[in-house]
Structures are given as structure tokens and as C-alpha cells.
Amino acid sequence: MSTLRARYFARDPKLWPVFRDPGLSRLVESRRHHAPTAERLAAYPNGEHLLDALKADHAIPDGPRIPGEVHEPLLFAAALSKAWENPSSVENVVTMPCDPAIYGAMLGVAANPNLVYREYCEVAEELEKTVVRQIAQLVGYDPAEATGVFTQGGTFCNLYGYLFGIRKAMPDALHLGLEHGQDYRIINSQGGHYSNTTNLSLLGVNLARKTIRVRVTSSHDIDLKDLEDQLVACFRLNCLVPCIMLTMGTTDTFGVDRVKPVYDLCRQLTARFGLTTVPHIHVDSAVGWPLIFFLDYDFAANPLAINAATLASLHHNVERFRELKYADSFTVDFQKWGFVPYTSSLVMIKERASLQALEHDPENFSYFEKGTQGQTHFQSTIECSRGAAGLFGAYSALQYLGKRGYQMLIAHGLQNANYFRHRLAHTPGALVIAQQNQGPSVGFRLYDPAIVTDPVAELAFEKEFDDSAAHRERVTRNNAYHRDVFLRRGKHGLYTNWVQFVTNTGYSDTGAWHPLPGEKAVFMNPLTDHDHIDRFVARLHAT
């Protein structure tokens, strides 16, 4: 790890001359001082004055500035942006971008291709095809048949996933809308990202009547029995299911859905009910996708000397990610565990024919050359403009880090996460949620050790679905204790995040349930070490 850090995460101008720019050099230096968030403004020279001036600024300058002159408000805003390169920053599924990705993204910005149209991007289009082929090869898609689109974030990738299903199952929806024709239901999981729902709202889907949210298990993955029951109910009524949205790596506890059983179930049930439309399976793997770098890892030889506990859990998760090839499409967020700057997201598509379902009529694009339109994804994309900075950053990161570099970075994060789980397991009042998931995300709840002597039993009590006043009062007491500790602890060792849904109660007879809040840390930061974890645990209960 020390070599990886020095070569690819040090912002070293001797290795990456782009950081010799005076503005970038000052920015890097100012962000090396890892003050807690609340202290960063005071630590920045003249910070309070610069912030006041920025807030009061409302006029564009009359004349041009001297080229190369550092503009202080610009540098200040960059310097005081969230410092993901701080080793304590583990709040969410975000991490610092690596140096080669920054370099690649800057080349993409300077060239300024628009990937939506071949004449506007030329050879940059071939770079996109190259990354798509590389990811296809890695996951087990046929590189000659697969395709993909770089787009603006994981939410857009998941939006494409829904659209593939809708347009393939309900082709008239392109012109007549979703409420025309046959009845339908779109299925996702209660443990999925919020974009699973917001995208459907954006598409005009009636959330109350046209969506089914499948239950989750104690591991926060999709409940396959409930999924089967829901599909059977739909198919018995001749109700279409255009799309099933799965998740491989939930944000807060890294629940990983199985894909192959869903793939098999869809085909078995559509054959049983004589249906011609098989649901499109899209996997939101925005968080977990880098585990595909381990699909050909020699777990027996273990060349990276990954510790035994992490190796076993990694192997378990990799076996699940081996099933990603059965998805019709999936989300790749390079901007998360791929160490690439925002935004860099790719929707991978197993069969390029899926894009044909999204094609709009050629007459809608009258001011583009007809002969060029069909040579790209132009008529099928959501965007009229697709910037290439994310593509260039992703390609550069893949080329400089390589599979082995990614494996080392991923293993480092997973070993940190396991060490954190170990420390919490030996701390009174602490309980890891879905400990068996063993991903980079660690969700946990804290209880007052003076009151709760057995956190496992206490969580079991909380997870009972019980709307009685006594039950609500006890859960509320526990929630308040943890929330108060979280606020009093401050930023020490690790910067964690409060989440309103770190786990859930069981289900009532009618399927009702309640969320349970908690705290999470996500170990993707390549600069985080055990000493940061130790300092955090020492103040875990804000003592």
C-alpha cells in the first residue's frame, strides 16, 4: 500500500507534473493539513473574510484577468470543499480520486469531446468502446455483443435500467406513455438506493399502484421467496413486469443480491405462465462493482497475503459477483470505489439490441447527418450532451492501476472494515448490523452500556414488529442515546455518518415495517489506517 499511495495518491508533481501548476500546488498543500471539518475554515488563512466576500459577490468582473494569476476565491472554494483525501473521511461511498484519474479527466476536459455524437467526439468514442470491452471481459459478458454508455452518475445508470425494461416490454410507451395498454408492475428491493424510487417518479410511474418493493432478509439482500410470490401474483393476473432492480452492494451495510436465482426464476415463471416478455434485470452495482477485479484471483495461493478473515468474506462476496454476468445491464460507478473524479459512471448493457428499444424516430434529429446518426448510441441516449472527463479519468485509472492495483486498494479497505468490526465487537454497547456482509460499509448501533448489557438481544427486541407504546418508547430511548453520542463525539479518528435506515424491524402480517437508525463508516479511503480506527473507538461513547 505504501507504494500505491506514493505513486498514485500523493499528488506528487515529480510523478504527475500537472500538480506543478501554481494553483493546483497551493490547493494540494492546503488540503494536506487534515483539520476536522468544523476547524477547517478557521485554519485557512483569512478564511472567514474570504467566505464573507464569496457570499456577498454578485457581479461578474468588467474586464479580463491576467492569465495564470491565482484567483483567491476560486482557490478558497476548492480548498474548503469536502476533503475526501483526509484519512478520517469514511462517511459514505465516496473516496479521493487517484492521481492518474485526475490527469486523465483533465485531458478529457481539455479536449472537450461530446460523446453523444460521433462527429463531436471522433476518437474519444473509441476510448469509450475500449473501456466497455474491458469491463465486459472482466465481468463475463461477450465483449463483441455488449455495449455501454458513460453517463452522469449512478442514478442515470439505474434510470437507463428501468427504461430498457419498459421500452422492451411496452414498446408503445415511447409514444403513448406508461398508462397505455397492458397493466404492469416494476419491482425493486426495500434495501435499494433511493434512486430506485425517485427514478420511477421521474418516469411518471404511479409509485403507489405500479411498484412493488420486495422485502429484505437479515443480510439486507432481496428476499427471494417474497420476490417469487410477487412475480407469481403478477403473472397470474397477466400483469407485465418490465424490470426488476437488484442491488449488489447496498450503501449502508453492503447487502449483495443474488442474480442467477432471479435470472432462473424469471425464465421459469414466464415459461410456466406462457408469457413472451421476460423482465429486464438491472443491477445497481454502483458501490460493489470493483469486486469483479477478483473474479480470477487465486484465493488458494492468495498472492496479496490478504488476512484470513477478510479473504474468506471476500471469496463469499466474489462468488455472488460472479453472477453479475446474468444481469441484462448493470451500473458501474468509477467515482466511488474506482477512485475517479465526479462524474464517472457507466451503464453496462449485455446485448446491444437493448439500446434499439430506446431509439427515437430519426426525424427528431433533422439537423444531424443521417449517415452518422446510426453509428453511435445517439438516438438512444437520455442526454443531448455527454461529457468525456469521466471516461478519460476511468480509462486512465484502469491503465495505471491495473487489476492488481485495484485488488490491493480493495483489499486494504476490506481489511480496515474487518478491523473496525473487530474493535466494535469488543466494545460494550456496540453492535454491527448485518456483520455477515463483510463489505467496505459498516453500519452499527450503539446502546447505553449502563442499561443494555446484551446488544444482540436488544436489537432482536427492536426488530420485532410491535406498535405498542412500551416497545416504541424503548426503541426511541435507544435511538436518542446513539444520536446524542454521535453528536457529542465530534470528529475524532474517523468521520462517520448518521443514517435513518441502517436496518429495519421485522414485518407485520400486512407487510408493514419500520426503519431503525444508526451510524456507518465506509472504508474506501486508501489513506485510512488502524490508528484512525483506534482513535475513533476510544471515544466511541463520547467519553
Phi, psi and omega in degrees: 000326182298322178292317178299317180297315183293324184274325193237355182225014186261353184054040185279115182293340177288330178267326181231089187303343179302332182280004174279344177308134184304319180292313179295322179299315178294321179299311181300316182294319182293332183269001175282341181270103192271069176284149174303155185308316184292341184256354188293321181296315180293330182283340182279133182304121178061030187299314182300317180295317180297321179294316178299318180294321180294319180294330183271348185287124181223003186237137174282139181302149180290320185239172181285158175264165178288128178302140178086347179285127182289125179268114190301315179300324179295313179295319180299314181298322178290316183296325183264011169289163182310128184268082180291343178278357172292125183302339179277350185281099180226029188293328188205187183278057179224147177212172180290140176286149178281160183300315179297329178290321176298314179300313180296317180297323179292325175296319178296321178295317182294321180286326175058046174284151173252108187291351185288340188215131188302318181295339182265357181226336178050242188292340177301329177299322179293328177294319177299315179298325180295312179298320179299314179298321181294316179291322177300314179299319183294318187274339181108010170284159172283112183300335180281338183257330184285160174213183182188164183223123170285133185215186190267071173098164182297329179298317178294322177301314180292328175297318175301318180302314177298316183297320178303312181297314183295313184287331177284319182278330186227069186301331179292344180298336179304321183249333189251353177090173187284335184272004178269134172089217191289150177292151183211161170221138176252135190246134169216183185255149176295340181268002183284169178296153183298338178294341175301330179263315183297327177295321179294321176298318178300324181282353180087019179283136175288103187296326183285328189247341188244006178237150176233123178256113186281146179298163175244158179272184177293342176270003179067018170263169187292140180279107186294328179293316178294322177300314179299316180300318182292319179295316179300316180300319179294311186292329177298330180264011181057038181261124180294147169238092184296322188212142169243121180262115176256168179227129175241090183108075178294154190297319191263329183225007175057049169289138184237112179288147171282142179254315184301315178299326178289318176303311180295316182300317181299318181287323178295315184286322178293324176293318181298321183262006176067034181266149180261345183256117177266133180304138174285127180260112173251136180248121171279092179250031183304322182275313192269352189307327183298347177295346176291345174294343181259007184297332177248019180289140179276092183292334179289314180281328178050064184298337179271001180054043176293137184298156191301315182297315180292322181298316182296315181289324177298316179299320178299313181291323180297323177298324176291319181290343173298338180275356182299334181295345178275352178286148176283334176200158177205161185263133175238113176256097175296335184286355176259255183284006178265353174063041180240144182296156173297147343258141180214092182227144183228126170265119179268139186233123186296318182234123184298340178299336178301326181292335180296331179293340181267354186294134174266165182296138182303328182295344177288349186238048190296336183265017173244151179298126182298323182292339182264335185303314186283357183271354178229187176274018190313310186281354185250352185273152177289320187275152167268344177224131175231103179293158187250002182300318179296320177297310181297321178296318180295314180299317180296317179298316180298320183287320183279320181280321182067174181299318183294320177298316177296319178301318180294318180294317180294316180298322178300314180296318181293323178292323174297318180297319179292323177296319178297317177300319179299315180294319179295323181297337181252020178244124180304138175082359182255143179215123177281135178272135178049052184303332183293345184289323169057036174263194179285340183269127180238108174263143181208160174238146177245140178236154178293113182299336179287341182248318184255109180266342181229089182299327180297313179294324181293318178294322177300320177296314182297326185281351173292135177281109185211115181265016179289156181297321182296318180293314180299320182296319181291318177296318179297321177300314180295318178300316182295321179299311182295318180298317179297318178298315180302316182288324182282332185296320183075197184260098180224116177081298178231146173258102183265184184225144176268134180232141183281344182223080177268338171200186184218163174288176169289188185250144175281177178297336180262004179090006178287153179202167180231144175283153173240128183279172178179202186234155177216153170228138182239117189264078174248348185290121182289348183261355181283137179231177183298328183294329175294320178294317181299318180294325178292312183296329180298333179246024187306314180265021177059039178263000000 
